[in-house]
Amino acid sequence: MRVVDRMTPDPSSVRPYHTLAAAKALMRAEGLRHIAVIEDGKLVGILSDRDLRNQSGYLDCTKVNAAMTPGSDHGRAGRQHRAGGALVPHPQGWKPTGRRGREGYRHHNDD
């Protein structure tokens, strides 16, 4: 089986300046445990349900960039925390082309 056969081609994402409350609402609505954090069309991090739990009580006043795992560290963090999926890079750079994992998701564009 190829990775491309299991990934969702147009994944959802949030922006670093969104609140954790907004990210949690999107993740809950789409049944996600992880979501890409995109800025200027580039992957800058990944936000997990664990990140949200660690900020419990502060979701309305905390921005995504304060809780996410930075983009360069998401692979290492995924191995340490047994992530349920992986972001798949676009051939021209870190554009969210797909995500492999149990849950699929769509692109979220609200800029």
Protein Blocks (a to p, Z undefined) as FASTA:
>chain_A
ZZklmpcfbdcdddfkbcfklmmmmmmmnopabdcddeehiafbdcdfklmmmmgoilmm
pcfklmmccfklmmmmmmmnopabdcdddfkbccdfbccdfbdcddddfZZ
